[in-house]
């Protein structure tokens, strides 16, 4: 981060709501007392899921890596999202943040989520937009270099960076995969944020900021925004 990029961020994004916060608000709006909430790809310490302790009837965290320091009250499973070791029709709400871009076989994940959801249950996921310039650059860089780059740019540990596939990161992909799993697309939104990947250089941050302001204020360019947030619903049982 440079002094110029930090100054520009403070001036032009003083009260911006990060897509992560918008995602959490959507989950909060949908979650009811007593619900079963599953975090698909919750991270080794389940940082988001733990904030729902006492606010849901059952909490389930699923992750490929080993868990560390997860508090009591959260069920944890080390497994692939396409093979969940939990019963069918038992989850009210599935949330997933910055995970769907890593799915190599998303059709199986969609079907498995549909299996474990109760009729009328929902999935909320936030993932990278395929048409974002950051995603396009990432697709050009071999996966073996991603961990080192992310560590330098974001400070994230290399072991917490996973290969990307971008197989469910467009509106068309989501519509097709949801239909194949018998799920309804309840909402599909393009979200934007400040150019965080360019904080390391003030001039590049300024250029990225001008671009972001343009696509944020011109609806016709909304498909270029950096994130997509999707809400899917399992149809209720017929009366």
N, C-alpha and C positions, 0 to 999 in steps of 0.2 A: 504494500500500500504506500502511495506517495502522498506528500502533503497536498498537492494539487487535487488529486482524485478524492481525497478525504474532504477537502474544502467544497468541491463540487457536489459531492454526495450530501453533505450537510445542508447546502444551499438549495439544491433542486429536489432532494428527496427527504424533506424534514419529517414527514409524517407518513411515509409510504408503508402500506401494509404488505409485508412480504408474502409471497404465495404460500409459504408454510403456515402463516397465521390464518390466511383465508381457508386453507385446507382444514385446519383445526377447528375453525368456526363452523364449517360445514358439518364436520363430525359431531360437534356439540349440538348443533341444531337438530340432528337426526337421532341422537342417542337418547333413550328414555330410561328412567330408573328401572333396574332389574334386567336390562338387556344384556345379552352376551356380545362382547366386542372382541374382534380378532384383529391384531396388527400383523399384516403379512409383510415380512421383512422388517422386523421391529428393531434390529440392531442388537449388539451384544448386551447392552445394559437396558434395553427397552425404554429409552428416555421419554418417548411420547406416551406409550401405553401406561407407564407408571403414574402419569398425571390423572388417570381415570380411576385410580384406586378409591373405592368408596362411592363411585359414581355409576357403577355398572354392577350387574349381578354376577358376571363371570368375565374374566379377562384371559385372553389366549394370545401368546406371542410365538411367532414362527420365524425361524432364522436358520441360515445355513451354517453360520459360524458358532463357536462355543459361547454360551452365555456367561456373563460376569456380573455378580452383584445385583441380580434381579431380586426385588423384594418379594416376600411371601404375599400370596394373593394373586400372583400371575402364573398361569400354567405356561410352561415353555416347551417347545418342540423343535429339535434340530432336524429339519427335513426339507425336502423340495416342496415348493408350493403346489405342484401337480399331484402330490401323494400325501395328503394330510391325514394323520392318524387320529382323526376325530369323527364323531358320528354324523350322519346325514341330518339335515333339517334342524340344526341346533344353534346356528349363529344368526343374530339379528343384524349385525353391522360389521362389515369388513373394511378396514382402512389400510391404505398402503401408500407410502410417501417415498418418492425417488427410488422405486424398485422396478416398475414395469418396463423401463428402458433396458433392463438387464435380462428380461425373459427371452430365452432362446426357443421355447416351445409354448407360446402364449395360449394356444388353443386348449391345451391340457389344463392350464391354470384356470382359464375361464370356466371350463367344465367342472373342475373340482370346486371352485368357489360356488358355482350354482348348486352343486351337490350339498355342500355343508350349510348353505343359507336356508333359513326358514322361508316358507312362502311369504312374499311381501318384504323380505329382507333386502338390504342394500349393500352395495360396494361403493366406496369413495376412494379414488386414487388420483394422485398428483404425479405427473411424469414430464419428462422433457418433450417439447414439441419437435417433431422431425424437421420442420422448416425453419427453426431458429438457427441463426448463423453459428452459434456455439456448438449446436448439435452437428451441423454440417462439417465444421472443422474437426470435431471429435471423431466423426466417421472416417475422415481421411487419415487419422493418426492410428497406427496399429495399437491394439489393446495392450500389448506388452509395455507400451510407454505411458499409458494413462495414469498408473499409480504414481509414478515419479512426478508427472506434470501436475496432478491434483495436489500432491503434497506441497509442491512449490507455490502453487497459486492459492490454495485454500488452507493449507496446513493440516490436511487430513492424513491420518496414518495410512501407509501404503497397504497394509493388510485389510483395511476397510474400504478399499476401492476394488470394484468388480468389473469384469468385461461387460461391454455394452453390446446390444443387439438391435435395438430400435425396431422391433417387429410389431409393436402395438402403439405407435406414436403419431398416428394420423387419424383424422375423423373416419376415413374409409376403413382403416384397419380395425378401429374400435367397433364400428357398426357391424362389420363382417364377423368379428370374433364374438361379439355379444349375441348376435342372431344365432350363430352356430351353437352357443351354449344355452339358448333359450332365455336370454336375459334381455331386458328392455333398457335402452339408453334414455335415462331420465333427464340428464343435462350433460352438455359438453361445452366447456368454457376455455377460452384462450386467456392466459394471465401473463402479465409482464412484471419486470422488476429492474432495478438499477443494474448496469453492466458489471456485475461483481467479478467476472473473469478478467476484467481489464483494469482492476484497481492497482495493478503493479506499475502502470504507466499513465501519467496524467493526461498526455495528449490523446492516447488511445481511449482512455476513459471518456474524455470529452466527445470524441467522435461516436463512441458507443452510446453515450447519453443522448446526443442529437438524434441518432437512429431510433433509440427506444422511445423518445418523446413523440416521434413521428408515428410509429406503428401503434402507440398507445392512444393517439387521438384521432387516427383515421381508421374508421371501422373496416373499410375495404382491405386494410393491411393487417387486420387483427390476426389472420392465420400465421403471421410471421412472429408472433410473440413467443417468448421463451418457454412457456409452460402450458400444459393442458390439464384441466381438472375435470374429472368425469364422475358422474353418479350413475350407477347401474342398479336395476331393480329386478329381483326375481318375481315373476307374476304370482299374485295370490292364488290359492287353490280355488277352483270353480265351486260355486255354491251348490 
